[in-house]
């Protein structure tokens, strides 16, 4: 049941996002479209309640409940960024707004960008951990909650890996490609400068 609900929430996220953007830009109803986009978090609340009901109903805590917590954590950490990115592209495509700037490619600006992405992953890991810990307390039987604890470890492993990747941009900043040197126009033909 929980896996089906995760799939429904993911599909619902994209359907609600598309409907909100279409209402906002194609139907020229920006307030209604924005209201639809603000309803996105309700999908996660539905998933959270359904997971809690499933656990309280005696379901054995397993990977599906851990996946639900990670899904909610990811959505909290990165959902807003995804909606904002798509909204900017929809505004450009359908409302004549300027093309959204892409992420910086080089140097400290890229390191800051990667750091902000990592903070979203950190937030997602923290939210998932809180939800998993609440589920462990909710079940109240340590012999049944081992799989939920392993999902906490997995969440923090993902945070750590992403942190190392983000830190690498600060430690070894990517440099822009070098411009080819312009030849001196005063050199005689047939000689190298």
C-alpha positions as CSV (number, residue, x, y, z in Angstrom):
1,X,0.0,0.0,0.0
2,X,2.8,2.5,0.9
3,X,4.7,1.9,-2.3
4,X,1.5,2.5,-4.3
5,X,0.9,5.7,-2.4
6,X,4.5,6.9,-3.0
7,X,4.0,6.4,-6.7
8,X,0.6,8.1,-6.6
9,X,2.2,11.1,-4.7
10,X,5.1,11.3,-7.2
11,X,2.7,11.2,-10.1
12,X,0.4,13.6,-8.3
13,X,3.3,16.0,-7.7
14,X,4.1,16.3,-11.4
15,X,0.4,16.4,-12.5
16,X,-0.3,19.1,-9.9
17,X,2.8,21.0,-11.0
18,X,1.9,20.8,-14.6
19,X,-1.7,21.9,-13.9
20,X,-0.5,24.7,-11.7
21,X,1.9,26.0,-14.3
22,X,-0.6,25.6,-17.1
23,X,-3.2,27.5,-15.1
24,X,-0.8,30.2,-14.2
25,X,0.7,30.8,-17.7
26,X,-1.6,29.3,-20.4
27,X,-4.9,30.1,-18.8
28,X,-3.6,33.5,-17.5
29,X,-4.8,32.8,-14.0
30,X,-1.6,33.4,-11.9
31,X,-3.3,33.4,-8.5
32,X,-5.1,30.2,-9.1
33,X,-2.0,28.6,-10.5
34,X,0.0,29.7,-7.5
35,X,-2.6,28.3,-5.2
36,X,-2.4,25.0,-7.0
37,X,1.4,25.0,-6.6
38,X,1.0,25.7,-2.9
39,X,-1.1,22.6,-2.6
40,X,2.0,20.4,-3.4
41,X,2.9,19.8,0.2
42,X,-0.5,18.3,0.9
43,X,0.6,15.2,-1.1
44,X,3.4,14.6,1.4
45,X,0.9,15.1,4.3
46,X,-1.3,12.4,2.8
47,X,1.7,10.1,2.5
48,X,2.8,10.8,6.0
49,X,-0.7,10.1,7.5
50,X,-1.1,6.9,5.4
51,X,2.3,5.6,6.5
52,X,1.4,6.3,10.2
53,X,-2.0,4.6,9.8
54,X,-0.3,1.6,8.1
55,X,2.2,1.3,10.9
56,X,-0.5,1.7,13.6
57,X,-2.6,-0.9,11.9
58,X,0.1,-3.5,12.7
59,X,2.0,-3.5,9.4
60,X,5.6,-4.7,9.8
61,X,7.9,-1.7,9.4
62,X,9.9,-2.4,6.2
63,X,11.7,-0.7,3.3
64,X,8.4,0.9,2.1
65,X,8.1,3.0,5.3
66,X,11.7,4.0,5.1
67,X,11.3,5.0,1.4
68,X,8.3,7.1,2.3
69,X,10.3,9.0,4.9
70,X,13.2,9.6,2.4
71,X,10.7,10.7,-0.2
72,X,9.1,13.2,2.1
73,X,12.6,14.4,3.2
74,X,13.7,14.8,-0.4
75,X,10.6,16.8,-1.2
76,X,11.1,19.1,1.8
77,X,14.8,19.6,0.9
78,X,14.5,20.0,-2.8
79,X,10.9,20.3,-3.8
80,X,10.8,24.1,-3.6
81,X,13.9,24.4,-5.8
82,X,12.3,22.1,-8.4
83,X,9.1,24.0,-8.5
84,X,10.9,27.4,-8.7
85,X,13.2,26.1,-11.5
86,X,10.2,24.8,-13.5
87,X,8.2,28.0,-12.8
88,X,11.1,30.1,-14.2
89,X,11.2,28.0,-17.4
90,X,7.5,28.0,-17.8
91,X,7.4,31.8,-17.4
92,X,10.2,32.1,-20.0
93,X,8.4,29.7,-22.5
94,X,4.8,30.9,-22.1
95,X,4.9,34.4,-20.6
96,X,7.9,36.1,-22.3
97,X,10.0,36.3,-19.1
98,X,13.7,36.3,-19.6
99,X,15.4,32.9,-19.7
100,X,16.3,31.7,-16.2
101,X,20.0,31.8,-15.5
102,X,21.6,28.4,-15.2
103,X,23.8,27.4,-12.3
104,X,27.2,29.0,-12.2
105,X,29.8,26.8,-13.9
106,X,33.1,27.9,-12.4
107,X,34.9,29.1,-9.3
108,X,33.5,30.2,-6.0
109,X,30.1,30.9,-7.4
110,X,29.8,27.2,-8.4
111,X,31.0,26.1,-5.0
112,X,28.3,28.3,-3.3
113,X,25.7,26.8,-5.6
114,X,26.8,23.2,-4.7
115,X,26.8,24.2,-1.1
116,X,23.2,25.4,-1.3
117,X,22.2,22.1,-3.0
118,X,23.9,20.2,-0.2
119,X,22.0,22.2,2.4
120,X,18.8,20.9,0.7
121,X,20.1,17.4,1.0
122,X,21.0,18.0,4.6
123,X,17.5,19.3,5.3
124,X,16.0,16.3,3.6
125,X,18.2,13.9,5.6
126,X,17.2,15.6,8.8
127,X,13.5,15.5,8.0
128,X,13.7,11.8,7.0
129,X,15.6,11.0,10.2
130,X,13.0,12.8,12.3
131,X,10.2,10.9,10.5
132,X,11.9,7.6,10.9
133,X,12.6,8.2,14.6
134,X,9.0,9.2,15.1
135,X,8.0,6.0,13.3
136,X,10.3,3.9,15.6
137,X,8.7,5.5,18.7
138,X,5.2,5.1,17.2
139,X,5.7,1.4,16.6
140,X,7.3,1.1,20.1
141,X,8.9,-2.3,19.5
142,X,12.7,-2.3,18.9
143,X,12.6,-5.9,17.5
144,X,10.4,-4.6,14.6
145,X,12.2,-1.4,13.7
146,X,15.6,-2.5,12.5
147,X,14.8,-1.7,8.9
148,X,13.7,1.9,9.8
149,X,17.1,2.4,11.6
150,X,18.9,1.2,8.5
151,X,17.1,3.8,6.4
152,X,18.4,6.5,8.8
153,X,22.0,5.3,8.1
154,X,21.3,5.3,4.4
155,X,19.9,8.9,4.6
156,X,23.1,10.2,6.3
157,X,25.3,8.2,4.0
158,X,23.7,10.1,1.1
159,X,24.1,13.4,2.9
160,X,27.8,12.6,3.5
161,X,28.5,11.6,-0.1
162,X,26.7,14.7,-1.4
163,X,28.7,16.8,1.2
164,X,32.0,15.4,-0.1
165,X,31.0,16.2,-3.7
166,X,29.9,19.8,-2.7
167,X,33.1,20.3,-0.7
168,X,35.2,19.2,-3.7
169,X,33.9,22.3,-5.6
170,X,35.2,24.5,-2.8
171,X,38.5,22.7,-2.4
172,X,39.2,22.3,-6.2
173,X,37.2,25.0,-7.9
174,X,36.6,24.4,-11.5
175,X,38.4,26.9,-13.7
176,X,36.9,28.4,-16.8
177,X,38.6,27.2,-20.1
178,X,41.5,29.4,-21.1
179,X,40.9,31.7,-24.1
180,X,43.2,31.0,-27.0
181,X,46.0,33.6,-27.2
182,X,45.4,36.1,-30.0
183,X,48.3,36.2,-32.5
184,X,50.1,39.5,-32.7
185,X,49.1,41.1,-35.9
186,X,52.5,42.6,-36.4
187,X,54.3,39.3,-36.8
188,X,55.4,38.6,-40.4
189,X,53.6,35.9,-42.3
190,X,55.0,32.4,-41.9
191,X,56.6,33.0,-38.5
192,X,55.2,31.9,-35.2
193,X,54.7,34.5,-32.4
